């Protein structure tokens, strides 16, 4: 569910993630990711979309699915690399309020940076999950001598 959307220079919390482009305006989309079965809140999500792709704004309210896939479809580009950072911290006040939780609750912050084949940053998503509702699973399969 999208609660707010507009073009702005990102806040200082997200700025370090923006590859030196923190002073540029980005299309910023804020809202809640909801469980499709019962509409319960999964996490608070903020997505920073490069202004190169800001023309997707009118389509976002009705789009279901990943924002990067809409960018790929509309602009004929492809995400080639996704970098993910996962950290634990106390839930930020705004995120706690949006989720109806105490500020004292622990959160898992998941930041994903999406880049094209030239390494250009296309979008950055910042998500705050209540820690007691978050599970991260990774499967490593041995191929040849190492894990890949």
Secondary structure by P-SEA (a helix, b strand, c coil): ccccccccccccccccccccccccccbbbbbbbcccccccccbbbbbbbcccccccccccccccccaaaaaaaaccccccbbbbbbbbccccaaaaaaacccccbbbbbbbbbbbcccccccbbbbbbcccccbbbbbbbbbcccccc
